């Protein structure tokens, strides 16, 4: 009788929390009845995405300026068809710098945020 009463009392209680780190990691990827991930997992992914966007801007904007300025300083002797062609080439050089260095900062900041979230 004591066993039955104890089983009935624990029926309405939530499951005990995970005891080890591996169990906690497994819980992060376990979906519920509606095939949704836990709220904690969604928050980690949102934070990592936000960190990636901020990292891209943090690394890309200064790199854009630096690459554009370097292109303008290097290309004084080049002949362009017109001013628009010269401006377009400078912006293309800046965009390459933005993408290259923005990507480097993006994934690093995203990984940092995801690990510490």
Order of alpha helices (4+ residues) and beta strands (2+ residues): alpha-alpha-alpha-alpha
